[in-house]
Amino acid sequence: MTTHYDKWKTFAPLGLIGTGLGASLIGHAATMKAKGAPTWTWIAAGTVSLAVFNAGLCVFGEAVKHRTLHELGQE
């Protein structure tokens, strides 16, 4: 069985990457809107970017949970 520490080592970087990617995509969607792209394109890009950003936060939250459980198990 995978320990909490091993799960934390996997989820933490993935969560940070997902959050960063989502934030970058949000900026891209905002730039599309500012440049006058068709409404449906920047709305679709914004929706996808928010989904990626929130997924990254969820994965990072899972990493925090596993790190906490690991630390509590050390005591």
PEFENTA-V497808 format. One record per backbone hydrogen bond with DSSP energy under -0.5 kcal/mol. CO is the residue of the C=O (numbers start at 1). NH is the residue of the N-H. E is the energy in kcal/mol with one decimal. If there is no record, write none. Layout:
BEGIN
co->CO nh->NH e->E
co->CO nh->NH e->E
END
This chain:
BEGIN
co->3 nh->7 e->-1.9
co->4 nh->8 e->-2.5
co->5 nh->9 e->-2.4
co->6 nh->10 e->-1.2
co->7 nh->11 e->-3.1
co->8 nh->12 e->-2.5
co->10 nh->14 e->-1.3
co->11 nh->15 e->-2.9
co->12 nh->16 e->-2.2
co->13 nh->17 e->-2.6
co->14 nh->18 e->-2.6
co->15 nh->19 e->-2.4
co->16 nh->20 e->-2.4
co->17 nh->21 e->-2.8
co->18 nh->22 e->-2.5
co->19 nh->23 e->-2.3
co->20 nh->24 e->-2.2
co->21 nh->25 e->-2.5
co->22 nh->26 e->-2.0
co->23 nh->27 e->-1.9
co->24 nh->28 e->-2.0
co->25 nh->29 e->-2.5
co->26 nh->30 e->-2.3
co->27 nh->31 e->-2.2
co->28 nh->32 e->-2.3
co->29 nh->33 e->-2.1
co->30 nh->34 e->-2.4
co->31 nh->35 e->-1.9
co->32 nh->37 e->-2.4
co->33 nh->36 e->-1.4
co->38 nh->41 e->-1.0
co->38 nh->42 e->-1.5
co->39 nh->43 e->-2.2
co->40 nh->44 e->-2.1
co->41 nh->45 e->-2.4
co->42 nh->46 e->-2.2
co->43 nh->47 e->-2.4
co->44 nh->48 e->-2.4
co->45 nh->49 e->-2.4
co->46 nh->50 e->-2.3
co->47 nh->51 e->-1.9
co->48 nh->52 e->-2.4
co->49 nh->53 e->-2.5
co->50 nh->54 e->-2.6
co->51 nh->55 e->-2.2
co->52 nh->56 e->-2.3
co->53 nh->57 e->-2.0
co->54 nh->58 e->-2.2
co->55 nh->59 e->-2.5
co->56 nh->60 e->-2.4
co->57 nh->61 e->-2.5
co->58 nh->62 e->-2.0
co->59 nh->63 e->-1.8
co->60 nh->64 e->-2.2
co->61 nh->65 e->-2.1
co->62 nh->66 e->-2.2
co->63 nh->67 e->-2.4
co->64 nh->68 e->-2.4
co->65 nh->69 e->-2.4
co->66 nh->70 e->-2.1
co->67 nh->71 e->-2.6
co->68 nh->72 e->-2.6
co->69 nh->73 e->-1.8
co->70 nh->74 e->-0.9
co->71 nh->74 e->-0.6
co->71 nh->75 e->-0.6
co->72 nh->75 e->-0.7
END
